[in-house]
Structure formats: structure tokens, C-alpha cells
Amino acid sequence: MPVETRRKVRPSTKGKGGVECGKEVSLLPEWCRYHKVECGDEVTMFADGVIVILPPNSSKEKEEEVRKFLET
């Protein structure tokens, strides 16, 4: 289910004292529908030179595959 798009990066919700917590982009609606991701669900993120987001209930095998990919 390959999907390619460009998204604008925006500041995330401000933290205590008005300090910016980070940046955010929205998840693709197609990806969310395909993986049945709902608001409030927890996703797993891996980051190195790329960011990989795994949907809820991803298998341990998939997580290991991502870890190996990022180590190369």
C-alpha cells in the first residue's frame, strides 16, 4: 500500500512556560484506514536517518525488521 505525499511540518502544542515541545506532521488518512488506527491509539516510532512509524499491534518481528534496517 505505497502512498507518497508531502506534508508541512508545524510546531506542536506548547509545553510548560511556552517552550516548544517539538514538531508534528499528521498521519496519512489512507495509512490510518488501512491499519485501522484511531485517535487515541499509540503508534511506535523509530528514528535515525528516516522515521518509521509502526501501527498499534505491530508484531515483534516487524519491530526487529525495522531495527535491523535502521542499523544498516
Number of C-alpha atoms within 10 A of each C-alpha: 5 5 7 6 5 6 11 7 10 11 11 12 13 11 10 8 6 8 9 12 12 11 10 13 12 9 11 13 11 12 14 13 10 11 14 12 16 10 6 6 10 12 12 12 12 14 11 8 7 8 10 15 14 17 18 14 11 12 11 9 9 11 17 11 11 17 14 10 9 15 7 5
